[in-house]
């Protein structure tokens, strides 16, 4: 069974845009920086750690190996980021 999306693709009403995933990621990165880092709700350090962790995870897809120490540090920073994210979402992360 074809979806409406498939039919639109076939009829050239919409086109695939392979770079869209990268663009969406960059837009998200820009939004987080502007809305949370730029307003002081999120420390720049946590923001930097988030994107370093994302890059490490992406690199792992290509069999890049990381030390256990690096992995533990990334997990610790991720936990800090999640804690801060929860505070922001609950409204208690204001400075």
Secondary structure, DSSP 8 states (H G I E B T S, - for coil): ---HHHHHHHTTSS---TTHHHHHHHHHHHHHIIIIITTTSS-HHHHHHHHHHHHHHHHHTTT----HHHHHHHHHHHHHHHHHHHHHHTT----
